[in-house]
């Protein structure tokens, strides 16, 4: 079997997840996470397209959030079957449709009704042609619609880097059951247990509370990460450039720092509910001069927002978004040492200050760019 013939069995992994871990609690968590990033209270009156629906959990979350219609599709027949089981589980509602198809099939995409929200989380980089997949996904948007996509990010994979993980993924797919199990435990010990113990945190707590992020299962995601092939990594800067300059999109929200970076786009020049979101969260210009902390890191004082900043007890509490020339950076909650060493838009709202870096690691005092913030509500 050659590398190009390898394809991980995503659908079997998701079927196992639903069989072993599906619960009302996970639906609620997935729904809350979806609405939080979109900054909506519900999806009433909106059509939802789930590209690469996997387990079907997030399609169900959209349905429960009140979406007027939900259309789910996946390339993998096992994923389609698992999503249909969830559909049947809730009474087979007529406004939720499930199909098998590929985002790379332009005729298939063109046959679909345009959607208010196009959602594809952790999928497009597994198609074997990521940039075409992104372009096709975005083409399914209504004129005023929103595209919520998540892509594996090379900027986060620093040590080891992307090439290491591509080799690991191919090795995992060629391995037998025992070898795979060994690789899963080796990964968890090296990249979860050891870092948590080094930070004086309980790794078991991390594993048992993992579902709180998107309702997913820790071990399901470990297998997905190690096995996910085909696979491409997308840098944050190149993703912004492709989507904004080639596809004519505007970046509205971004959340980086973990393996997948989440992006929210709309077409340039369009108007929708996001304009009200911005009006209700005033933009604050960061006044220079900024104090050099070291390396690529600079400090802006934010005493007025100390009460909602990150802290040792709440390391991801802050909802502050940093903007560079009006474009959200979104690389929040970064370790301070990483901001100094790597920069590239990493930042941390900590205590009474903002430790941040320019997207190209230049001096924000002299690069001619405008830096501003918005502090969003927790909902």
C-alpha positions as CSV (number, residue, x, y, z in Angstrom):
1,X,0.0,0.0,0.0
2,X,1.4,3.4,-1.0
3,X,1.0,6.6,1.0
4,X,-1.5,7.9,-1.6
5,X,-3.7,4.8,-1.1
6,X,-3.9,5.2,2.7
7,X,-7.1,6.6,4.1
8,X,-8.0,6.5,7.7
9,X,-11.3,5.0,8.7
10,X,-12.8,8.2,10.2
11,X,-16.3,6.8,10.0
12,X,-15.5,3.7,12.1
13,X,-13.9,5.9,14.7
14,X,-17.0,8.2,14.9
15,X,-19.3,5.1,15.0
16,X,-17.4,3.9,18.0
17,X,-17.7,7.3,19.6
18,X,-21.5,7.5,19.3
19,X,-21.8,3.9,20.5
20,X,-19.7,4.4,23.6
21,X,-19.9,8.1,24.5
22,X,-23.0,9.7,23.1
23,X,-25.1,11.6,25.7
24,X,-27.4,14.5,26.1
25,X,-24.6,16.3,27.9
26,X,-22.3,16.1,24.9
27,X,-25.1,17.5,22.6
28,X,-25.5,20.4,25.0
29,X,-21.8,21.1,25.1
30,X,-21.5,20.9,21.3
31,X,-24.4,23.2,20.9
32,X,-23.0,25.8,23.4
33,X,-19.6,25.7,21.7
34,X,-21.1,26.2,18.3
35,X,-23.3,29.1,19.3
36,X,-20.5,30.7,21.3
37,X,-18.1,30.9,18.3
38,X,-20.9,32.2,16.1
39,X,-22.0,34.6,18.8
40,X,-25.6,33.6,18.4
41,X,-28.3,32.7,20.9
42,X,-29.8,30.1,18.6
43,X,-30.0,29.2,14.9
44,X,-33.7,29.9,14.3
45,X,-34.5,30.9,10.8
46,X,-31.1,29.8,9.5
47,X,-30.1,26.9,7.3
48,X,-27.0,24.8,8.4
49,X,-24.7,22.8,6.1
50,X,-22.4,20.3,7.9
51,X,-19.6,19.4,5.5
52,X,-17.9,16.2,6.8
53,X,-20.5,15.5,9.4
54,X,-18.5,12.6,11.0
55,X,-20.5,11.4,14.0
56,X,-23.4,13.7,13.3
57,X,-23.1,15.2,16.8
58,X,-22.7,18.8,15.6
59,X,-25.5,18.5,13.0
60,X,-27.7,17.4,15.9
61,X,-26.4,20.3,18.0
62,X,-27.4,22.7,15.2
63,X,-30.9,21.0,15.0
64,X,-31.3,21.4,18.7
65,X,-30.2,25.0,18.4
66,X,-33.3,25.6,16.3
67,X,-31.8,25.6,12.7
68,X,-34.6,25.9,10.1
69,X,-32.9,23.2,8.0
70,X,-29.9,21.0,8.5
71,X,-28.1,19.2,5.7
72,X,-25.3,16.8,6.6
73,X,-23.0,15.0,4.3
74,X,-19.8,13.0,4.4
75,X,-17.5,11.1,2.1
76,X,-17.3,8.1,4.5
77,X,-20.3,5.8,4.3
78,X,-19.8,4.8,8.0
79,X,-20.1,8.5,9.0
80,X,-23.2,8.8,6.9
81,X,-24.7,5.7,8.6
82,X,-23.8,7.0,12.1
83,X,-25.3,10.4,11.4
84,X,-28.5,8.6,10.2
85,X,-28.7,6.7,13.5
86,X,-28.7,10.0,15.4
87,X,-31.3,11.3,13.0
88,X,-33.5,8.3,13.7
89,X,-32.8,8.5,17.4
90,X,-34.6,11.9,17.6
91,X,-37.5,10.8,15.5
92,X,-36.2,11.4,11.9
93,X,-37.2,15.1,11.6
94,X,-38.0,16.2,8.0
95,X,-35.9,19.3,8.2
96,X,-32.7,17.4,8.7
97,X,-31.3,15.7,5.6
98,X,-28.3,13.4,5.4
99,X,-26.4,12.6,2.2
100,X,-23.2,10.9,1.1
101,X,-20.9,13.1,-1.1
102,X,-17.5,14.7,-1.4
103,X,-16.7,18.4,-0.9
104,X,-14.2,17.9,-3.8
105,X,-17.1,17.0,-6.1
106,X,-18.0,20.5,-7.5
107,X,-21.2,19.2,-9.2
108,X,-22.4,17.7,-5.9
109,X,-21.7,21.0,-4.1
110,X,-23.4,23.0,-6.8
111,X,-26.5,20.7,-6.4
112,X,-26.9,21.8,-2.8
113,X,-29.0,24.7,-1.6
114,X,-26.9,27.6,-0.4
115,X,-26.7,27.8,3.4
116,X,-26.8,30.6,6.0
117,X,-24.1,28.7,8.0
118,X,-21.5,26.4,6.3
119,X,-19.8,24.4,9.0
120,X,-16.8,22.1,8.5
121,X,-14.7,21.3,11.6
122,X,-11.4,19.4,11.2
123,X,-12.4,18.0,7.8
124,X,-11.1,19.9,4.8
125,X,-7.5,19.2,5.5
126,X,-8.2,15.5,5.3
127,X,-9.6,15.5,1.7
128,X,-6.2,15.3,-0.1
129,X,-6.8,18.7,-1.7
130,X,-7.4,21.2,1.1
131,X,-7.4,24.5,-0.8
132,X,-9.9,23.2,-3.3
133,X,-12.0,21.8,-0.5
134,X,-12.1,25.2,1.2
135,X,-13.0,27.0,-2.0
136,X,-15.9,24.5,-2.7
137,X,-17.1,24.7,0.9
138,X,-17.3,28.5,0.8
139,X,-19.1,28.4,-2.6
140,X,-22.1,26.8,-0.7
141,X,-22.6,30.1,1.3
142,X,-25.6,32.4,0.8
143,X,-24.5,35.9,0.0
144,X,-25.0,37.0,3.6
145,X,-23.9,33.6,5.1
146,X,-21.2,32.6,7.5
147,X,-18.5,30.0,7.0
148,X,-17.2,28.3,10.2
149,X,-14.2,26.1,9.4
150,X,-11.5,24.6,11.5
151,X,-8.1,23.5,10.1
152,X,-5.0,21.9,11.5
153,X,-2.4,24.6,12.0
154,X,1.3,24.3,11.3
155,X,1.9,27.3,13.6
156,X,0.9,25.3,16.6
157,X,3.0,22.2,15.8
158,X,6.4,23.7,16.8
159,X,8.3,20.8,18.4
160,X,7.9,18.4,16.8
161,X,6.8,20.0,13.6
162,X,4.3,19.1,10.9
163,X,6.7,16.7,9.0
164,X,7.0,14.6,12.1
165,X,3.2,14.3,12.5
166,X,2.8,13.4,8.8
167,X,5.2,10.5,9.3
168,X,3.4,9.4,12.5
169,X,0.1,9.4,10.7
170,X,1.3,7.2,7.9
171,X,3.0,4.8,10.4
172,X,-0.2,4.6,12.4
173,X,-2.2,3.7,9.3
174,X,0.2,1.0,8.3
175,X,0.3,-0.5,11.9
176,X,-1.6,-3.4,13.3
177,X,-4.0,-3.2,16.2
178,X,-1.4,-3.7,18.9
179,X,1.0,-1.3,17.4
180,X,-1.7,1.3,17.1
181,X,-2.6,0.9,20.8
182,X,1.0,1.3,21.7
183,X,1.3,4.5,19.6
184,X,-1.9,5.9,21.3
185,X,-0.5,5.4,24.8
186,X,2.9,6.7,23.8
187,X,1.3,9.8,22.4
188,X,-0.8,10.4,25.5
189,X,2.1,9.9,27.9
190,X,4.5,12.2,26.0
191,X,2.1,15.0,24.8
192,X,-0.6,15.0,27.5
193,X,0.5,13.4,30.8
194,X,4.1,14.7,30.8
195,X,3.2,18.4,30.0
196,X,0.3,18.3,32.6
197,X,2.6,17.0,35.3
198,X,5.3,19.5,34.3
199,X,2.7,22.3,34.8
200,X,1.7,20.7,38.2
201,X,-1.7,19.8,36.9
202,X,-3.5,16.5,37.2
203,X,-3.5,14.8,33.7
204,X,-6.5,12.7,34.7
205,X,-8.5,15.8,35.2
206,X,-7.6,17.0,31.7
207,X,-8.7,13.7,30.2
208,X,-11.9,13.4,32.1
209,X,-13.0,17.0,31.4
210,X,-11.9,16.9,27.7
211,X,-15.5,16.8,26.6
212,X,-16.1,20.3,27.9
213,X,-14.5,21.9,24.8
214,X,-16.8,20.5,22.0
215,X,-18.5,17.5,23.5
216,X,-15.9,15.1,22.0
217,X,-14.2,12.1,23.5
218,X,-10.5,12.2,24.5
219,X,-9.6,8.8,23.1
220,X,-11.7,9.3,19.9
221,X,-9.7,12.5,19.2
222,X,-6.4,10.8,20.0
223,X,-7.1,8.1,17.4
224,X,-8.4,10.8,14.9
225,X,-5.2,12.8,15.4
226,X,-2.8,9.9,15.0
227,X,-4.7,8.3,12.2
228,X,-6.1,11.2,10.2
229,X,-4.9,10.7,6.6
230,X,-4.7,12.1,4.0
231,X,-3.6,15.2,5.8
232,X,-2.4,18.8,5.2
233,X,-1.5,21.6,7.5
234,X,-2.6,25.2,7.0
235,X,-0.7,28.1,8.4
236,X,-2.8,30.9,9.9
237,X,-1.3,33.6,7.6
238,X,-1.7,31.5,4.4
239,X,-5.2,30.6,5.3
240,X,-6.1,34.3,5.9
241,X,-4.4,35.2,2.6
242,X,-6.2,32.5,0.6
243,X,-9.6,33.1,2.0
244,X,-9.5,36.9,2.1
245,X,-7.5,37.7,-1.1
246,X,-8.4,34.8,-3.4
247,X,-11.9,33.9,-2.2
248,X,-13.0,37.4,-1.3
249,X,-13.9,36.7,2.4
250,X,-13.7,38.8,5.5
251,X,-12.3,37.2,8.7
252,X,-14.7,37.9,11.6
253,X,-13.5,35.5,14.4
254,X,-10.6,33.2,14.9
255,X,-9.5,31.0,17.7
256,X,-5.9,29.6,17.5
257,X,-3.6,27.8,20.0
258,X,-4.8,24.2,19.7
259,X,-4.3,21.7,16.9
260,X,-7.3,23.1,15.0
261,X,-7.6,26.8,14.4
262,X,-11.2,27.9,14.1
263,X,-12.1,30.6,11.5
264,X,-15.4,32.5,10.9
265,X,-15.7,34.2,7.5
266,X,-18.3,36.1,5.5
267,X,-18.2,37.6,2.0
268,X,-16.5,41.0,1.8
269,X,-19.1,43.7,1.6
270,X,-21.9,41.6,3.0
271,X,-23.9,42.6,6.1
272,X,-25.5,40.3,8.7
273,X,-25.9,39.9,12.4
274,X,-22.2,40.2,13.0
275,X,-22.4,44.0,12.5
276,X,-24.6,44.1,15.6
277,X,-22.1,42.0,17.5
278,X,-19.4,44.5,16.7
279,X,-21.6,47.4,17.7
280,X,-22.4,45.9,21.0
281,X,-18.7,45.3,21.8
282,X,-16.8,48.6,21.4
283,X,-13.4,48.7,19.8
284,X,-10.6,50.1,22.0
285,X,-7.5,51.4,20.4
286,X,-4.3,50.3,22.2
287,X,-2.2,53.5,22.7
288,X,1.5,53.4,22.1
289,X,4.2,53.3,23.2
290,X,4.4,49.5,24.0
291,X,7.0,48.2,26.3
292,X,9.4,45.6,25.0
293,X,9.2,42.4,27.1
294,X,11.7,40.5,25.1
295,X,12.0,38.7,21.8
296,X,8.8,39.2,19.8
297,X,6.8,40.2,22.9
298,X,5.5,43.6,23.8
299,X,3.3,44.9,26.6
300,X,0.2,47.1,26.6
301,X,-1.4,48.1,29.9
302,X,-5.0,47.1,30.4
303,X,-5.7,47.8,34.0
304,X,-9.4,48.5,33.2
305,X,-9.9,44.8,32.1
306,X,-8.0,43.2,34.9
307,X,-11.1,41.6,36.3
308,X,-11.7,39.5,33.2
309,X,-8.1,38.6,32.4
310,X,-6.5,35.2,32.5
311,X,-4.9,34.1,35.7
312,X,-3.2,31.0,37.2
313,X,-6.6,29.8,38.5
314,X,-8.4,30.7,35.2
315,X,-5.9,30.4,32.4
316,X,-8.4,30.7,29.6
317,X,-11.0,33.1,31.1
318,X,-10.3,36.2,29.0
319,X,-12.6,36.8,26.0
320,X,-10.4,39.6,24.6
321,X,-9.8,39.7,20.9
322,X,-6.7,41.5,19.5
323,X,-6.9,43.1,16.1
324,X,-4.2,44.3,13.8
325,X,-5.4,46.9,11.3
326,X,-9.0,45.8,12.1
327,X,-8.3,42.0,11.4
328,X,-8.7,39.7,14.4
329,X,-5.6,37.8,15.3
330,X,-7.1,35.3,17.6
331,X,-4.0,33.5,18.9
332,X,-5.0,34.0,22.5
333,X,-3.9,32.5,25.8
334,X,-0.4,31.8,24.5
335,X,2.4,30.9,26.9
336,X,4.4,34.0,27.6
337,X,7.6,32.3,26.6
338,X,6.0,31.3,23.2
339,X,5.0,34.9,22.6
340,X,8.6,36.0,23.1
341,X,10.2,33.1,21.2
342,X,7.7,32.6,18.3
343,X,5.4,35.6,18.2
344,X,3.4,35.7,15.0
345,X,0.3,37.1,16.6
346,X,0.4,35.2,19.8
347,X,-0.9,37.1,22.8
348,X,-2.0,36.8,26.4
349,X,-4.4,39.0,28.3
350,X,-2.8,38.5,31.8
351,X,-3.5,40.4,35.0
352,X,-3.4,44.2,34.1
353,X,-1.7,43.9,30.8
354,X,-1.7,42.5,27.3
355,X,1.4,40.6,26.2
356,X,1.3,40.4,22.4
357,X,3.3,40.2,19.2
358,X,2.8,41.5,15.7
359,X,1.8,39.0,13.0
360,X,5.2,39.4,11.4
361,X,7.1,39.9,14.7
362,X,7.9,43.5,13.8
363,X,8.0,46.4,16.4
364,X,4.4,47.5,16.9
365,X,5.6,50.9,17.9
366,X,7.1,51.5,14.4
367,X,5.4,49.2,11.9
368,X,2.7,51.6,11.1
369,X,-0.2,49.3,12.1
370,X,-3.1,49.9,14.4
371,X,-3.7,47.6,17.3
372,X,-7.0,47.4,19.0
373,X,-9.1,45.1,21.2
374,X,-12.7,44.0,21.9
375,X,-13.7,42.3,25.1
376,X,-16.5,40.0,24.3
377,X,-19.1,38.6,26.7
378,X,-18.8,35.0,27.8
379,X,-22.0,34.0,26.1
